[in-house]
Structure formats: C-alpha cells, structure tokens
C-alpha cells in the first residue's frame, strides 16, 4: 500500500467532510442578482423572484423563473443562475440541520425545481421575504420553526422526484475542486489522485452524472469565468490573452476556439486584444 497516497486521500476526505460539517447547521439569506456559473453546495436553497426573471440550469435542465415565482435547488444539485438585468431575487439557504427531517422521511426523493401551485408559490415567497428581514434576529428555535414552515409548504405544493444524493455529493466535491483550481492543470489523473479513485472511475462519474467528458466540462468552467471577467469594466485594460491565462487556458488559440464553440461569437469585442 502507498502510505503517502492513502494519507493524502484521507486528508482530502477529512477536508471535504469538514467543509460539509461546517455548513450543516447553516441558515441564511443571500441575493441572487448576479450570474453564478456552475455552483454546487451542501444545502438546499429556496429562491423567490420578486421582479424580473432568472434563467436556471439545474442538473442539465433549463428553467425560467419569473416574478412572484419560486425555485428550489436541492442540496448538491449542479446549477447555473443567470438573472435578467434589473432582477431582484432572494434565496433562503437551509443546511442539513434544518432539512434533514425531510430527507430522512422522503428517502430517495427530493423537490422538483418549480412549484406549480400558485397559492403555495405566494406563501413561500412571503416566507422567504420574511426571513430576509429578520434572519439576524432569529434564534435557533425560530430558525427551525421557520424552516419547517417553508418545508411544509414545499411538501404541500411541490412535486417530488427520485434522486441520487450520495452520487451527487461525490460529483459536487469534484466540481468544487475544478472550479477552485481551474487555472491549474486538471486531468483524470489529478482528480483521481485528489479523491482516491482510479482515472477510469472519474471518467465514468463524469459521463454518468455530468453528461460530458472532463476536458470539455473544465473548459466550460474556464470559459464562463473568462466571459464574466471580459464583461467587467474593471478589466477593460487587460488583454484577452491575460484573462485567458488567468482562467486556465494555456493556449490563446484554444481559448478562442472554446469561446466560439460555447458562445457562438468571438471575444474580441469585449476588451482590447493587446497580445
């Protein structure tokens, strides 16, 4: 047995477990008014849109959430959020402490992304806005009671579907690693070493649960990061080559090819190309 490899694997698993444990009792609020590219988290988020609209992609499926509508992003779901300009959306985040009873009773099931019942949507929107106002004043028992009201409304008005949460947790950890280290070299071998798998297993996980190979997926994360930087006025002075390198592209030609494939256009109009 390779003791150094085993120790590294154990440390990685402990680190991931520690991150998840620290978020287990999380109860909070955040605005969802900025683009979010390929995010996955260990808590459930209930998003209320008060004006404008959001484009969501959750686990490969596209959704549009308009004003006075609600979206549910289950724990470890891979998702992207693109708000229309002027959109106001608020999300309540529930760690395992606040939603574990539902998962324990639901077994293999979790919430659908959208709520069809208009009355339940209205009720959930009101709960989310209430939490936004008072979240800093709530004690543990008030948070628990409020979470139960939210979850109870979702159970009443939202359909359920089967899930594979453990598989999602593995994929989530890998995607976090790729997102946080996208400027580095990412390969089947690096992920296998980081998470204690053989490369073929990593390839299988991506094909089955992400629906695309690792290289393409990694380049999509890089190109989304690059697009966000290119659109930021603070980067008007930076060259395309500089931004491409910062996001992990070793070749400017590869960057242009991937950008064109993903967005159907050239990035040259975004910033002055000084390379």
C-alpha positions, 0 to 999 in steps of 0.5 A: 500500500502507498502510505503517502497516497492513502494519507493524502486521500484521507486528508482530502476526505477529512477536508471535504467532510469538514467543509460539509460539517461546517455548513450543516447547521447553516441558515441564511439569506443571500441575493441572487442578482448576479450570474453564478456559473456552475455552483454546487453546495451542501444545502438546499436553497429556496429562491423567490423572484420578486421582479424580473426573471432568472434563467436556471440550469439545474442538473442539465435542465433549463428553467425560467423563473419569473416574478412572484415565482419560486425555485428550489435547488436541492442540496448538491444539485449542479446549477447555473443562475443567470438573472435578467438585468434589473432582477431582484431575487432572494434565496433562503439557504437551509443546511442539513440541520434544518432539512434533514427531517425531510430527507430522512422521511422522503428517502430517495426523493427530493423537490422538483425545481418549480412549484406549480401551485400558485397559492403555495408559490405566494406563501413561500415567497412571503416566507422567504421575504420574511426571513430576509428581514429578520434572519439576524434576529432569529434564534435557533428555535425560530430558525427551525420553526421557520424552516419547517414552515417553508418545508411544509409548504414545499411538501404541500405544493411541490412535486417530488422526484427520485434522486441520487444524493450520495452520487451527487455529493461525490460529483459536487466535491469534484466540481468544487475542486475544478472550479477552485483550481481551474487555472491549474492543470486538471486531468483524470489523473489529478482528480483521481489522485485528489479523491482516491479513485482510479482515472477510469472511475472519474471518467465514468462519474463524469459521463454518468452524472455530468453528461460530458467528458472532463476536458470539455466540462473544465473548459466550460468552467474556464470559459464562463469565468473568462466571459464574466471577467471580459464583461467587467469594466474593471478589466477593460485594460487587460488583454484577452490573452491575460484573462485567458491565462488567468482562467486556465487556458494555456493556449490563446488559440484554444481559448478562442476556439472554446469561446466560439464553440460555447458562445457562438461569437468571438471575444474580441469585442469585449476588451482590447486584444493587446497580445 
